[in-house]
Amino acid sequence: MNCYKKLITAFALSIAIAMPATAQNEQSPYSKFGYGMVKDYATSMQRSMGGVGIAMTGGRQINVMNPASYAGIDSLTLLWDIGVDLTRLWSKEGNSTGKSFGGGLDYLTMQFPIGKYMGGSIGLVPFSSVGYSFGGEINDSEGNPTGTTSFTGTGGLNELYAGVSGRPFKGFTIGANVAYQFGTIVNDSYIIDSENGTANTLFEQSMEIRDWNILLGVQYTKEFRQLHKFTIGATYSPKKDFHGKTWGTQYDITQDSEPYTIAYMRMNGEYTKPNSYGVGLSYTYDNRLTIEGDFTYQDWNNTKFQVLDKVDIKNNIITYKNTNFADRWKTALGMQFVPKTRGNYFQRIAYRFGAYYTRDYIMVGDNHTREYGAAIGFGLPTLGTKTIINLGLEYKRRSAYPASDLVSENYFNITIGVNFNEFAFWQDKIR
């Protein structure tokens, strides 16, 4: 048990080191709205299957999407999963095109047995990501250009979670994650005077979140004739107010004068996260073929999120307005196939396919945003160990509709996850 505590401590130190390095990899102007682009807790393996996981069981992969899955871990197994993401973006708006590249640490998770019918998990996963940079012209009442504006945003929210799951009776598991949500989102607006060509005013809205989140999950598995297995899963995360603070600051950057705060506002329930529901159904044949379909729904239409509305520089007054969101839903379908559990190397590779469609919560005027994508992936076993390298290739497209003149984005992602299985280690310690 001393070794157990040392491993937990080492992992906690790894998370502490990774926290400031966790990358917010978003490169989309759509991330300007709300909390940015919301994530789904999917690992590299799950993203290769379209982002499914609510009904995913088994003790060889960590499944943060449904904490009820933790109880499926073998009593002698310790799992680590570290994932990174590499992104190539092609964007188009009218006749303008752009390219960019990004990447960084995506998640860091660990799963371990607590007892014969219980398992636990801790880790660091993203909740949302913000990253954009774009600009436009300012015109007077007659349509003559008087200057330009530039908008930039960075940051996002992460979750440091701890979860536990148990099996009260055969086939049924229940679990919960308790997460500490934290992060800072900064939105900057530069106003550039066309007469001297210098930026003379900067408005900055900063949001700092420090709060808690809960994710509940259940799974029920029924086996038929030993080879066939059906699993149904469900998840729920309740709506709640975010606690933290937000403030607006005006900077005069044409001279060396000190910047001054034009507004400071505590959040006090004006920023909320929605109820989140998920359901999934999976079929497994002989532990070699798995097919799963998921559906998730979040009622963002009933949430609050205040943004900068009007700024009166002369009277030092700043006002805010609530942002309109749409309910978010996602449907996903994924498959994994392993030719043989005991064969040559290529027969032991896990081959994965998946696709999804999402209507996002972000609204641009009266236009919804949507995202759809497809992915393939491979679970590559390492020689002489139970460690698996999960490699995924993912294409996705994001756009607004029904408008056709807004930004459309095409992404190509490479996801790499390393799943360490310390089964042999635990065996040695017990002996």
TORKOL-4160 file (C-alpha; in steps of 0.2 Angstrom, whole numbers, padded with zeros to 4 digits, m for minus):
431
<pt num="1" X="0000" Y="0000" Z="0000"/>
<pt num="2" X="0015" Y="0012" Z="0003"/>
<pt num="3" X="0019" Y="0009" Z="m0016"/>
<pt num="4" X="0001" Y="0013" Z="m0020"/>
<pt num="5" X="0002" Y="0030" Z="m0010"/>
<pt num="6" X="0018" Y="0034" Z="m0019"/>
<pt num="7" X="0011" Y="0031" Z="m0036"/>
<pt num="8" X="m0005" Y="0042" Z="m0032"/>
<pt num="9" X="0007" Y="0055" Z="m0025"/>
<pt num="10" X="0018" Y="0055" Z="m0041"/>
<pt num="11" X="0003" Y="0056" Z="m0052"/>
<pt num="12" X="m0004" Y="0071" Z="m0042"/>
<pt num="13" X="0013" Y="0080" Z="m0044"/>
<pt num="14" X="0012" Y="0076" Z="m0063"/>
<pt num="15" X="m0005" Y="0085" Z="m0063"/>
<pt num="16" X="0002" Y="0100" Z="m0054"/>
<pt num="17" X="0016" Y="0101" Z="m0067"/>
<pt num="18" X="0004" Y="0099" Z="m0081"/>
<pt num="19" X="m0009" Y="0112" Z="m0075"/>
<pt num="20" X="0000" Y="0127" Z="m0081"/>
<pt num="21" X="0006" Y="0118" Z="m0097"/>
<pt num="22" X="m0012" Y="0112" Z="m0102"/>
<pt num="23" X="m0014" Y="0119" Z="m0119"/>
<pt num="24" X="m0030" Y="0128" Z="m0125"/>
<pt num="25" X="m0029" Y="0123" Z="m0143"/>
<pt num="26" X="m0043" Y="0132" Z="m0150"/>
<pt num="27" X="m0041" Y="0143" Z="m0166"/>
<pt num="28" X="m0058" Y="0148" Z="m0170"/>
<pt num="29" X="m0067" Y="0165" Z="m0170"/>
<pt num="30" X="m0083" Y="0155" Z="m0165"/>
<pt num="31" X="m0074" Y="0152" Z="m0148"/>
<pt num="32" X="m0076" Y="0171" Z="m0144"/>
<pt num="33" X="m0094" Y="0167" Z="m0138"/>
<pt num="34" X="m0098" Y="0161" Z="m0121"/>
<pt num="35" X="m0085" Y="0149" Z="m0113"/>
<pt num="36" X="m0078" Y="0145" Z="m0130"/>
<pt num="37" X="m0079" Y="0128" Z="m0138"/>
<pt num="38" X="m0085" Y="0115" Z="m0126"/>
<pt num="39" X="m0076" Y="0098" Z="m0124"/>
<pt num="40" X="m0084" Y="0081" Z="m0121"/>
<pt num="41" X="m0071" Y="0072" Z="m0110"/>
<pt num="42" X="m0066" Y="0060" Z="m0124"/>
<pt num="43" X="m0049" Y="0052" Z="m0124"/>
<pt num="44" X="m0039" Y="0049" Z="m0140"/>
<pt num="45" X="m0046" Y="0031" Z="m0141"/>
<pt num="46" X="m0064" Y="0038" Z="m0140"/>
<pt num="47" X="m0061" Y="0052" Z="m0152"/>
<pt num="48" X="m0056" Y="0039" Z="m0165"/>
<pt num="49" X="m0073" Y="0032" Z="m0162"/>
<pt num="50" X="m0083" Y="0048" Z="m0165"/>
<pt num="51" X="m0082" Y="0053" Z="m0147"/>
<pt num="52" X="m0093" Y="0039" Z="m0140"/>
<pt num="53" X="m0091" Y="0032" Z="m0122"/>
<pt num="54" X="m0107" Y="0034" Z="m0112"/>
<pt num="55" X="m0110" Y="0015" Z="m0113"/>
<pt num="56" X="m0091" Y="0010" Z="m0115"/>
<pt num="57" X="m0085" Y="m0003" Z="m0102"/>
<pt num="58" X="m0070" Y="m0013" Z="m0099"/>
<pt num="59" X="m0055" Y="m0012" Z="m0088"/>
<pt num="60" X="m0041" Y="m0008" Z="m0101"/>
<pt num="61" X="m0046" Y="0010" Z="m0106"/>
<pt num="62" X="m0050" Y="0025" Z="m0095"/>
<pt num="63" X="m0067" Y="0032" Z="m0098"/>
<pt num="64" X="m0070" Y="0049" Z="m0090"/>
<pt num="65" X="m0086" Y="0052" Z="m0100"/>
<pt num="66" X="m0096" Y="0040" Z="m0089"/>
<pt num="67" X="m0088" Y="0037" Z="m0071"/>
<pt num="68" X="m0099" Y="0022" Z="m0069"/>
<pt num="69" X="m0086" Y="0013" Z="m0080"/>
<pt num="70" X="m0072" Y="0014" Z="m0066"/>
<pt num="71" X="m0079" Y="m0002" Z="m0057"/>
<pt num="72" X="m0074" Y="m0012" Z="m0072"/>
<pt num="73" X="m0056" Y="m0011" Z="m0069"/>
<pt num="74" X="m0046" Y="m0027" Z="m0064"/>
<pt num="75" X="m0041" Y="m0028" Z="m0046"/>
<pt num="76" X="m0023" Y="m0030" Z="m0051"/>
<pt num="77" X="m0022" Y="m0016" Z="m0064"/>
<pt num="78" X="m0017" Y="0002" Z="m0063"/>
<pt num="79" X="m0020" Y="0013" Z="m0078"/>
<pt num="80" X="m0012" Y="0029" Z="m0084"/>
<pt num="81" X="m0018" Y="0039" Z="m0100"/>
<pt num="82" X="m0009" Y="0054" Z="m0107"/>
<pt num="83" X="m0015" Y="0062" Z="m0123"/>
<pt num="84" X="m0009" Y="0076" Z="m0134"/>
<pt num="85" X="m0017" Y="0084" Z="m0149"/>
<pt num="86" X="m0010" Y="0091" Z="m0165"/>
<pt num="87" X="m0021" Y="0102" Z="m0176"/>
<pt num="88" X="m0021" Y="0109" Z="m0194"/>
<pt num="89" X="m0034" Y="0122" Z="m0198"/>
<pt num="90" X="m0040" Y="0129" Z="m0215"/>
<pt num="91" X="m0053" Y="0143" Z="m0214"/>
<pt num="92" X="m0063" Y="0153" Z="m0227"/>
<pt num="93" X="m0074" Y="0168" Z="m0226"/>
<pt num="94" X="m0079" Y="0175" Z="m0242"/>
<pt num="95" X="m0064" Y="0177" Z="m0253"/>
<pt num="96" X="m0052" Y="0177" Z="m0238"/>
<pt num="97" X="m0043" Y="0161" Z="m0233"/>
<pt num="98" X="m0032" Y="0156" Z="m0219"/>
<pt num="99" X="m0021" Y="0142" Z="m0212"/>
<pt num="100" X="m0015" Y="0139" Z="m0194"/>
<pt num="101" X="m0007" Y="0125" Z="m0184"/>
<pt num="102" X="m0008" Y="0121" Z="m0165"/>
<pt num="103" X="m0006" Y="0108" Z="m0153"/>
<pt num="104" X="m0002" Y="0103" Z="m0135"/>
<pt num="105" X="m0007" Y="0093" Z="m0120"/>
<pt num="106" X="m0025" Y="0087" Z="m0120"/>
<pt num="107" X="m0028" Y="0077" Z="m0104"/>
<pt num="108" X="m0019" Y="0067" Z="m0090"/>
<pt num="109" X="m0029" Y="0053" Z="m0082"/>
<pt num="110" X="m0026" Y="0039" Z="m0070"/>
<pt num="111" X="m0038" Y="0024" Z="m0065"/>
<pt num="112" X="m0035" Y="0012" Z="m0050"/>
<pt num="113" X="m0045" Y="m0002" Z="m0041"/>
<pt num="114" X="m0052" Y="0002" Z="m0024"/>
<pt num="115" X="m0059" Y="m0015" Z="m0020"/>
<pt num="116" X="m0066" Y="m0031" Z="m0028"/>
<pt num="117" X="m0081" Y="m0021" Z="m0035"/>
<pt num="118" X="m0075" Y="m0003" Z="m0034"/>
<pt num="119" X="m0063" Y="0008" Z="m0044"/>
<pt num="120" X="m0058" Y="0026" Z="m0044"/>
<pt num="121" X="m0050" Y="0039" Z="m0056"/>
<pt num="122" X="m0041" Y="0056" Z="m0055"/>
<pt num="123" X="m0036" Y="0067" Z="m0069"/>
<pt num="124" X="m0035" Y="0084" Z="m0078"/>
<pt num="125" X="m0047" Y="0086" Z="m0093"/>
<pt num="126" X="m0052" Y="0101" Z="m0103"/>
<pt num="127" X="m0070" Y="0109" Z="m0101"/>
<pt num="128" X="m0069" Y="0122" Z="m0114"/>
<pt num="129" X="m0056" Y="0131" Z="m0125"/>
<pt num="130" X="m0054" Y="0149" Z="m0132"/>
<pt num="131" X="m0043" Y="0155" Z="m0145"/>
<pt num="132" X="m0046" Y="0168" Z="m0159"/>
<pt num="133" X="m0039" Y="0183" Z="m0168"/>
<pt num="134" X="m0048" Y="0194" Z="m0181"/>
<pt num="135" X="m0052" Y="0212" Z="m0185"/>
<pt num="136" X="m0063" Y="0224" Z="m0195"/>
<pt num="137" X="m0066" Y="0242" Z="m0201"/>
<pt num="138" X="m0075" Y="0255" Z="m0191"/>
<pt num="139" X="m0086" Y="0267" Z="m0202"/>
<pt num="140" X="m0095" Y="0283" Z="m0198"/>
<pt num="141" X="m0113" Y="0287" Z="m0202"/>
<pt num="142" X="m0109" Y="0290" Z="m0220"/>
<pt num="143" X="m0099" Y="0274" Z="m0223"/>
<pt num="144" X="m0082" Y="0282" Z="m0222"/>
<pt num="145" X="m0068" Y="0272" Z="m0213"/>
<pt num="146" X="m0063" Y="0280" Z="m0197"/>
<pt num="147" X="m0052" Y="0266" Z="m0190"/>
<pt num="148" X="m0051" Y="0247" Z="m0187"/>
<pt num="149" X="m0054" Y="0235" Z="m0173"/>
<pt num="150" X="m0045" Y="0220" Z="m0168"/>
<pt num="151" X="m0052" Y="0206" Z="m0157"/>
<pt num="152" X="m0041" Y="0193" Z="m0148"/>
<pt num="153" X="m0046" Y="0180" Z="m0135"/>
<pt num="154" X="m0036" Y="0166" Z="m0125"/>
<pt num="155" X="m0039" Y="0154" Z="m0111"/>
<pt num="156" X="m0052" Y="0141" Z="m0107"/>
<pt num="157" X="m0058" Y="0131" Z="m0092"/>
<pt num="158" X="m0051" Y="0114" Z="m0086"/>
<pt num="159" X="m0057" Y="0101" Z="m0073"/>
<pt num="160" X="m0047" Y="0093" Z="m0060"/>
<pt num="161" X="m0058" Y="0078" Z="m0055"/>
<pt num="162" X="m0059" Y="0063" Z="m0044"/>
<pt num="163" X="m0071" Y="0049" Z="m0047"/>
<pt num="164" X="m0077" Y="0033" Z="m0039"/>
<pt num="165" X="m0088" Y="0019" Z="m0045"/>
<pt num="166" X="m0095" Y="0003" Z="m0038"/>
<pt num="167" X="m0105" Y="m0012" Z="m0043"/>
<pt num="168" X="m0120" Y="m0015" Z="m0031"/>
<pt num="169" X="m0125" Y="m0030" Z="m0040"/>
<pt num="170" X="m0120" Y="m0040" Z="m0056"/>
<pt num="171" X="m0121" Y="m0030" Z="m0072"/>
<pt num="172" X="m0125" Y="m0014" Z="m0064"/>
<pt num="173" X="m0112" Y="0000" Z="m0060"/>
<pt num="174" X="m0115" Y="0018" Z="m0053"/>
<pt num="175" X="m0102" Y="0031" Z="m0052"/>
<pt num="176" X="m0098" Y="0050" Z="m0049"/>
<pt num="177" X="m0085" Y="0063" Z="m0053"/>
<pt num="178" X="m0082" Y="0078" Z="m0042"/>
<pt num="179" X="m0072" Y="0091" Z="m0052"/>
<pt num="180" X="m0064" Y="0107" Z="m0047"/>
<pt num="181" X="m0066" Y="0119" Z="m0062"/>
<pt num="182" X="m0054" Y="0133" Z="m0065"/>
<pt num="183" X="m0047" Y="0144" Z="m0078"/>
<pt num="184" X="m0047" Y="0162" Z="m0085"/>
<pt num="185" X="m0054" Y="0168" Z="m0101"/>
<pt num="186" X="m0048" Y="0185" Z="m0108"/>
<pt num="187" X="m0057" Y="0194" Z="m0122"/>
<pt num="188" X="m0047" Y="0210" Z="m0129"/>
<pt num="189" X="m0054" Y="0223" Z="m0141"/>
<pt num="190" X="m0042" Y="0235" Z="m0149"/>
<pt num="191" X="m0048" Y="0251" Z="m0157"/>
<pt num="192" X="m0035" Y="0258" Z="m0170"/>
<pt num="193" X="m0036" Y="0277" Z="m0175"/>
<pt num="194" X="m0035" Y="0278" Z="m0194"/>
<pt num="195" X="m0027" Y="0295" Z="m0193"/>
<pt num="196" X="m0011" Y="0290" Z="m0184"/>
<pt num="197" X="m0012" Y="0271" Z="m0187"/>
<pt num="198" X="m0009" Y="0267" Z="m0168"/>
<pt num="199" X="m0019" Y="0257" Z="m0156"/>
<pt num="200" X="m0025" Y="0270" Z="m0143"/>
<pt num="201" X="m0038" Y="0260" Z="m0134"/>
<pt num="202" X="m0040" Y="0243" Z="m0127"/>
<pt num="203" X="m0055" Y="0236" Z="m0119"/>
<pt num="204" X="m0052" Y="0220" Z="m0109"/>
<pt num="205" X="m0065" Y="0208" Z="m0102"/>
<pt num="206" X="m0058" Y="0195" Z="m0090"/>
<pt num="207" X="m0067" Y="0180" Z="m0082"/>
<pt num="208" X="m0059" Y="0170" Z="m0069"/>
<pt num="209" X="m0068" Y="0154" Z="m0064"/>
<pt num="210" X="m0065" Y="0144" Z="m0048"/>
<pt num="211" X="m0080" Y="0132" Z="m0044"/>
<pt num="212" X="m0086" Y="0114" Z="m0043"/>
<pt num="213" X="m0094" Y="0102" Z="m0055"/>
<pt num="214" X="m0103" Y="0085" Z="m0053"/>
<pt num="215" X="m0105" Y="0071" Z="m0066"/>
<pt num="216" X="m0116" Y="0056" Z="m0062"/>
<pt num="217" X="m0117" Y="0040" Z="m0072"/>
<pt num="218" X="m0124" Y="0023" Z="m0072"/>
<pt num="219" X="m0122" Y="0007" Z="m0083"/>
<pt num="220" X="m0130" Y="m0009" Z="m0085"/>
<pt num="221" X="m0123" Y="m0024" Z="m0095"/>
<pt num="222" X="m0132" Y="m0040" Z="m0100"/>
<pt num="223" X="m0123" Y="m0055" Z="m0108"/>
<pt num="224" X="m0130" Y="m0067" Z="m0120"/>
<pt num="225" X="m0123" Y="m0084" Z="m0124"/>
<pt num="226" X="m0106" Y="m0078" Z="m0117"/>
<pt num="227" X="m0101" Y="m0070" Z="m0133"/>
<pt num="228" X="m0114" Y="m0056" Z="m0135"/>
<pt num="229" X="m0114" Y="m0041" Z="m0123"/>
<pt num="230" X="m0126" Y="m0026" Z="m0123"/>
<pt num="231" X="m0123" Y="m0011" Z="m0112"/>
<pt num="232" X="m0134" Y="0004" Z="m0109"/>
<pt num="233" X="m0127" Y="0019" Z="m0100"/>
<pt num="234" X="m0133" Y="0036" Z="m0095"/>
<pt num="235" X="m0125" Y="0052" Z="m0087"/>
<pt num="236" X="m0131" Y="0068" Z="m0079"/>
<pt num="237" X="m0123" Y="0084" Z="m0074"/>
<pt num="238" X="m0134" Y="0097" Z="m0065"/>
<pt num="239" X="m0136" Y="0115" Z="m0069"/>
<pt num="240" X="m0127" Y="0127" Z="m0058"/>
<pt num="241" X="m0121" Y="0145" Z="m0056"/>
<pt num="242" X="m0103" Y="0148" Z="m0058"/>
<pt num="243" X="m0093" Y="0157" Z="m0044"/>
<pt num="244" X="m0079" Y="0168" Z="m0048"/>
<pt num="245" X="m0076" Y="0186" Z="m0054"/>
<pt num="246" X="m0076" Y="0196" Z="m0070"/>
<pt num="247" X="m0070" Y="0213" Z="m0074"/>
<pt num="248" X="m0069" Y="0226" Z="m0088"/>
<pt num="249" X="m0053" Y="0237" Z="m0090"/>
<pt num="250" X="m0050" Y="0251" Z="m0102"/>
<pt num="251" X="m0032" Y="0254" Z="m0106"/>
<pt num="252" X="m0025" Y="0270" Z="m0115"/>
<pt num="253" X="m0010" Y="0263" Z="m0124"/>
<pt num="254" X="m0006" Y="0278" Z="m0134"/>
<pt num="255" X="0004" Y="0286" Z="m0119"/>
<pt num="256" X="0012" Y="0280" Z="m0103"/>
<pt num="257" X="m0003" Y="0284" Z="m0093"/>
<pt num="258" X="m0008" Y="0270" Z="m0080"/>
<pt num="259" X="m0023" Y="0259" Z="m0086"/>
<pt num="260" X="m0039" Y="0262" Z="m0076"/>
<pt num="261" X="m0053" Y="0250" Z="m0072"/>
<pt num="262" X="m0070" Y="0256" Z="m0079"/>
<pt num="263" X="m0080" Y="0242" Z="m0071"/>
<pt num="264" X="m0079" Y="0228" Z="m0059"/>
<pt num="265" X="m0092" Y="0215" Z="m0056"/>
<pt num="266" X="m0094" Y="0199" Z="m0046"/>
<pt num="267" X="m0102" Y="0185" Z="m0055"/>
<pt num="268" X="m0116" Y="0182" Z="m0042"/>
<pt num="269" X="m0126" Y="0170" Z="m0053"/>
<pt num="270" X="m0125" Y="0179" Z="m0069"/>
<pt num="271" X="m0115" Y="0165" Z="m0077"/>
<pt num="272" X="m0121" Y="0147" Z="m0077"/>
<pt num="273" X="m0118" Y="0130" Z="m0084"/>
<pt num="274" X="m0133" Y="0120" Z="m0091"/>
<pt num="275" X="m0140" Y="0103" Z="m0086"/>
<pt num="276" X="m0131" Y="0090" Z="m0096"/>
<pt num="277" X="m0139" Y="0073" Z="m0101"/>
<pt num="278" X="m0132" Y="0058" Z="m0110"/>
<pt num="279" X="m0137" Y="0041" Z="m0115"/>
<pt num="280" X="m0128" Y="0027" Z="m0125"/>
<pt num="281" X="m0130" Y="0009" Z="m0131"/>
<pt num="282" X="m0116" Y="m0003" Z="m0135"/>
<pt num="283" X="m0115" Y="m0020" Z="m0142"/>
<pt num="284" X="m0099" Y="m0031" Z="m0140"/>
<pt num="285" X="m0095" Y="m0048" Z="m0148"/>
<pt num="286" X="m0082" Y="m0059" Z="m0141"/>
<pt num="287" X="m0073" Y="m0044" Z="m0134"/>
<pt num="288" X="m0066" Y="m0041" Z="m0152"/>
<pt num="289" X="m0080" Y="m0031" Z="m0160"/>
<pt num="290" X="m0088" Y="m0016" Z="m0151"/>
<pt num="291" X="m0102" Y="m0004" Z="m0159"/>
<pt num="292" X="m0109" Y="0011" Z="m0149"/>
<pt num="293" X="m0121" Y="0025" Z="m0152"/>
<pt num="294" X="m0122" Y="0040" Z="m0140"/>
<pt num="295" X="m0133" Y="0055" Z="m0139"/>
<pt num="296" X="m0130" Y="0070" Z="m0127"/>
<pt num="297" X="m0141" Y="0085" Z="m0124"/>
<pt num="298" X="m0137" Y="0102" Z="m0114"/>
<pt num="299" X="m0150" Y="0115" Z="m0111"/>
<pt num="300" X="m0139" Y="0131" Z="m0114"/>
<pt num="301" X="m0155" Y="0141" Z="m0119"/>
<pt num="302" X="m0159" Y="0142" Z="m0100"/>
<pt num="303" X="m0141" Y="0148" Z="m0095"/>
<pt num="304" X="m0135" Y="0166" Z="m0092"/>
<pt num="305" X="m0119" Y="0173" Z="m0098"/>
<pt num="306" X="m0115" Y="0192" Z="m0098"/>
<pt num="307" X="m0104" Y="0201" Z="m0111"/>
<pt num="308" X="m0099" Y="0218" Z="m0114"/>
<pt num="309" X="m0113" Y="0229" Z="m0122"/>
<pt num="310" X="m0109" Y="0247" Z="m0122"/>
<pt num="311" X="m0095" Y="0258" Z="m0116"/>
<pt num="312" X="m0097" Y="0276" Z="m0113"/>
<pt num="313" X="m0079" Y="0283" Z="m0112"/>
<pt num="314" X="m0084" Y="0301" Z="m0108"/>
<pt num="315" X="m0094" Y="0296" Z="m0093"/>
<pt num="316" X="m0084" Y="0281" Z="m0088"/>
<pt num="317" X="m0099" Y="0269" Z="m0089"/>
<pt num="318" X="m0099" Y="0251" Z="m0095"/>
<pt num="319" X="m0115" Y="0240" Z="m0097"/>
<pt num="320" X="m0117" Y="0222" Z="m0100"/>
<pt num="321" X="m0130" Y="0211" Z="m0109"/>
<pt num="322" X="m0135" Y="0192" Z="m0108"/>
<pt num="323" X="m0129" Y="0181" Z="m0122"/>
<pt num="324" X="m0142" Y="0171" Z="m0132"/>
<pt num="325" X="m0137" Y="0152" Z="m0133"/>
<pt num="326" X="m0145" Y="0138" Z="m0141"/>
<pt num="327" X="m0148" Y="0120" Z="m0134"/>
<pt num="328" X="m0133" Y="0109" Z="m0138"/>
<pt num="329" X="m0135" Y="0091" Z="m0144"/>
<pt num="330" X="m0123" Y="0079" Z="m0151"/>
<pt num="331" X="m0126" Y="0061" Z="m0159"/>
<pt num="332" X="m0111" Y="0050" Z="m0162"/>
<pt num="333" X="m0108" Y="0032" Z="m0169"/>
<pt num="334" X="m0092" Y="0022" Z="m0167"/>
<pt num="335" X="m0084" Y="0005" Z="m0169"/>
<pt num="336" X="m0069" Y="m0005" Z="m0164"/>
<pt num="337" X="m0063" Y="m0021" Z="m0171"/>
<pt num="338" X="m0048" Y="m0032" Z="m0165"/>
<pt num="339" X="m0046" Y="m0047" Z="m0177"/>
<pt num="340" X="m0038" Y="m0058" Z="m0164"/>
<pt num="341" X="m0034" Y="m0056" Z="m0145"/>
<pt num="342" X="m0019" Y="m0068" Z="m0147"/>
<pt num="343" X="m0011" Y="m0068" Z="m0165"/>
<pt num="344" X="0002" Y="m0059" Z="m0174"/>
<pt num="345" X="0005" Y="m0040" Z="m0171"/>
<pt num="346" X="m0007" Y="m0034" Z="m0184"/>
<pt num="347" X="m0020" Y="m0045" Z="m0179"/>
<pt num="348" X="m0019" Y="m0038" Z="m0161"/>
<pt num="349" X="m0021" Y="m0020" Z="m0167"/>
<pt num="350" X="m0038" Y="m0012" Z="m0163"/>
<pt num="351" X="m0045" Y="m0004" Z="m0178"/>
<pt num="352" X="m0057" Y="0011" Z="m0175"/>
<pt num="353" X="m0070" Y="0021" Z="m0185"/>
<pt num="354" X="m0082" Y="0034" Z="m0180"/>
<pt num="355" X="m0092" Y="0049" Z="m0185"/>
<pt num="356" X="m0103" Y="0063" Z="m0176"/>
<pt num="357" X="m0114" Y="0078" Z="m0179"/>
<pt num="358" X="m0116" Y="0092" Z="m0166"/>
<pt num="359" X="m0127" Y="0107" Z="m0166"/>
<pt num="360" X="m0117" Y="0118" Z="m0154"/>
<pt num="361" X="m0124" Y="0131" Z="m0141"/>
<pt num="362" X="m0115" Y="0146" Z="m0149"/>
<pt num="363" X="m0126" Y="0158" Z="m0159"/>
<pt num="364" X="m0120" Y="0171" Z="m0171"/>
<pt num="365" X="m0134" Y="0183" Z="m0173"/>
<pt num="366" X="m0149" Y="0172" Z="m0178"/>
<pt num="367" X="m0137" Y="0158" Z="m0185"/>
<pt num="368" X="m0133" Y="0142" Z="m0176"/>
<pt num="369" X="m0116" Y="0134" Z="m0177"/>
<pt num="370" X="m0114" Y="0116" Z="m0181"/>
<pt num="371" X="m0100" Y="0104" Z="m0182"/>
<pt num="372" X="m0098" Y="0086" Z="m0190"/>
<pt num="373" X="m0083" Y="0075" Z="m0192"/>
<pt num="374" X="m0076" Y="0058" Z="m0195"/>
<pt num="375" X="m0062" Y="0048" Z="m0188"/>
<pt num="376" X="m0051" Y="0033" Z="m0189"/>
<pt num="377" X="m0039" Y="0026" Z="m0176"/>
<pt num="378" X="m0028" Y="0012" Z="m0171"/>
<pt num="379" X="m0024" Y="0004" Z="m0154"/>
<pt num="380" X="m0006" Y="m0001" Z="m0156"/>
<pt num="381" X="0000" Y="m0014" Z="m0143"/>
<pt num="382" X="0018" Y="m0012" Z="m0137"/>
<pt num="383" X="0030" Y="m0027" Z="m0137"/>
<pt num="384" X="0032" Y="m0036" Z="m0120"/>
<pt num="385" X="0020" Y="m0024" Z="m0111"/>
<pt num="386" X="0002" Y="m0021" Z="m0109"/>
<pt num="387" X="0004" Y="m0003" Z="m0114"/>
<pt num="388" X="m0006" Y="0003" Z="m0129"/>
<pt num="389" X="m0002" Y="0018" Z="m0140"/>
<pt num="390" X="m0019" Y="0026" Z="m0147"/>
<pt num="391" X="m0016" Y="0035" Z="m0163"/>
<pt num="392" X="m0031" Y="0044" Z="m0171"/>
<pt num="393" X="m0034" Y="0054" Z="m0187"/>
<pt num="394" X="m0049" Y="0066" Z="m0186"/>
<pt num="395" X="m0057" Y="0077" Z="m0199"/>
<pt num="396" X="m0071" Y="0090" Z="m0194"/>
<pt num="397" X="m0080" Y="0104" Z="m0201"/>
<pt num="398" X="m0087" Y="0119" Z="m0192"/>
<pt num="399" X="m0099" Y="0132" Z="m0199"/>
<pt num="400" X="m0114" Y="0143" Z="m0196"/>
<pt num="401" X="m0131" Y="0141" Z="m0204"/>
<pt num="402" X="m0142" Y="0146" Z="m0212"/>
<pt num="403" X="m0130" Y="0160" Z="m0217"/>
<pt num="404" X="m0118" Y="0156" Z="m0230"/>
<pt num="405" X="m0106" Y="0171" Z="m0229"/>
<pt num="406" X="m0099" Y="0167" Z="m0211"/>
<pt num="407" X="m0083" Y="0158" Z="m0207"/>
<pt num="408" X="m0081" Y="0140" Z="m0212"/>
<pt num="409" X="m0068" Y="0130" Z="m0204"/>
<pt num="410" X="m0060" Y="0113" Z="m0209"/>
<pt num="411" X="m0049" Y="0104" Z="m0196"/>
<pt num="412" X="m0037" Y="0089" Z="m0197"/>
<pt num="413" X="m0032" Y="0083" Z="m0180"/>
<pt num="414" X="m0019" Y="0070" Z="m0175"/>
<pt num="415" X="m0022" Y="0063" Z="m0157"/>
<pt num="416" X="m0010" Y="0052" Z="m0148"/>
<pt num="417" X="m0014" Y="0044" Z="m0132"/>
<pt num="418" X="m0002" Y="0033" Z="m0122"/>
<pt num="419" X="m0011" Y="0021" Z="m0111"/>
<pt num="420" X="0000" Y="0013" Z="m0098"/>
<pt num="421" X="m0006" Y="m0004" Z="m0090"/>
<pt num="422" X="0003" Y="m0008" Z="m0074"/>
<pt num="423" X="m0004" Y="m0025" Z="m0072"/>
<pt num="424" X="0013" Y="m0034" Z="m0069"/>
<pt num="425" X="0018" Y="m0021" Z="m0057"/>
<pt num="426" X="0003" Y="m0025" Z="m0045"/>
<pt num="427" X="0006" Y="m0043" Z="m0047"/>
<pt num="428" X="0024" Y="m0042" Z="m0041"/>
<pt num="429" X="0018" Y="m0031" Z="m0026"/>
<pt num="430" X="0005" Y="m0044" Z="m0021"/>
<pt num="431" X="0018" Y="m0058" Z="m0022"/>
